[in-house]
């Protein structure tokens, strides 16, 4: 920041929560789904969402001012270009991700207290309250993550690897990308039972179930399937404490065949821990939302991998948005 910025930049940062809260409340009231079919007046909207007409009118006007609704002749409408991503029933909706952000609100409000020594969260944050909500959340993650997955798979060049283990693989976003990139490869997805069934449906839809094995489990409690020459740990380590990551690396070391390769996709911080910017902010998300998670520097990741027995460790791909990749190998037996 320079003197030329003046106080404006500071005040914009201080007030940034206002626009965010408007969007989050509109999402929680499901206004974008309600208003995607036809324009509705405030009284009708209030009836459908069980809202106070006066307060709801102020919120609707603010949402319209943000460009997310249209207002004409006292009625409000969500245009298709917005409903595509924010209506509940759209196949491309990111509404579950927005609602997840809303669920973080109270935890973020405790940041000052936590910085002053208040206890960290003792209860794991639920991504969804019902099975349908979890399905929608995982589906939104796939829609957002698929383009990056294809890019990562191409950049890391799985090459001659024959057996991929995708730990916490969700509905198969990265496994699908790797299977497309390496036609001779098979993949094993390891995740919680409810998520595994989502992976089954997605892989069947992609015509790839014949090249996949689905294993339900919890990597904190269970051993990993063994015999793989490539393991992917995608967007996992930030949720764990250093001790949890070391334990997981040791499990992965056991799951790999000699000479096998581990790929870790996540935020990888520079030594000063303020770059990349997204990683520094995400570390706060872990501080207020997990029991010990954070974002880690390359040196921290490499040190733990070395302690777990890995060699050939390097930063394979730099990234600004949780798209860096660290590579490590299980040594070949002599």
Secondary structure, 3 states (H helix, E strand, C coil): CCHHHHHHHHHHHHCHHHHHHHHHHHHHCCHHHHCCCCCEEHHHHHHHHCCCHHHHHHHHHHHHHCCCCEEECCEEECCHHHHHHHCCCCCCCCHHHHHHHHHCHHHHCCHHHHHCCCCCCCCCCCCCCCHHHHHHHHHHHHHHHHHHHHHHHHHHCCCCCCEEEEECCCCCHHHHHHHHHCCCCEEEEEECHHHHHHHHHHHHHHCCHHHEEEEECCCCCCCCCCCEEEEEEECCHHHCCHHHHHHHHHHHHHHEEEEEEEEEEECEECCCCCCCHHHHHHHHHHHHHCCCCCCEEHHHHHHHHHHCCEEEEEEEECCCCCCEEEEEEECCCC
